[in-house]
Amino acid sequence: MTDEILTLKEVAAYLKLAEKTAYKLAAEGKLPGFKVGGSWRFKKEDIESWIEQRKTGQKD
């Protein structure tokens, strides 16, 4: 288990998305993240779980 925290820019690169798209998904609650001082942060473990859910066709 990892407690690695990613920035919006890092998550966008990890998912191969535009930063604007990653921001929109986070703001809509579709991408698991949280704000720290107005900036989005993401637990890598949560992002990996989110990917796995989509691969198996599960929803939130």
For each residue, the residues with C-beta under 8 A, 3 or more apart:
1: 45
2: 44 45
3: 43 45
4: 43 44 45
5: 41 42 43 44
6: 10 11 14 41 42 43 44 47
7: 10 11 39 40 41 42
8: 11 12 19 22 23 26 33 39 40 41 42
9: 12 13 19
10: 6 7 13 14 42
11: 6 7 8 14 15 17 22 31 33 40 42 47
12: 8 9 15 16 17 18 19 21 22
13: 9 10 16
14: 6 10 11 44 47
15: 11 12 22 47 51
16: 12 13
17: 11 12 21 22 25
18: 12 21 22
19: 8 9 12 22 23
20: 23 24
21: 12 17 18 24 25
22: 8 11 12 15 17 18 19 25 26 31
23: 8 19 20 26 27 40
24: 20 21 27 28
25: 17 21 22 28 30 31
26: 8 22 23 29 30 31 33 40 42
27: 23 24
28: 24 25 31
29: 26
30: 25 26 60
31: 11 22 25 26 28 42 47 50
32: 42 43 46 47 49 50
33: 8 11 26 40 41 42 46
34: 40 41 42
35: 38 39 40 41
36: 39 41
37:
38: 35
39: 7 8 35 36
40: 7 8 11 23 26 33 34 35
41: 5 6 7 8 33 34 35 36
42: 5 6 7 8 10 11 26 31 32 33 34 46 47
43: 3 4 5 6 32 46 47
44: 2 4 5 6 14 47 48
45: 1 2 3 4 48 49
46: 32 33 42 43 49 50
47: 6 11 14 15 31 32 42 43 44 50 51
48: 44 45 51 52
49: 32 45 46 52 53
50: 31 32 46 47 53 54
51: 15 47 48 54 55
52: 48 49 55 56
53: 49 50 56 58 59 60
54: 50 51 57 58
55: 51 52
56: 52 53
57: 54
58: 53 54
59: 53
60: 30 53
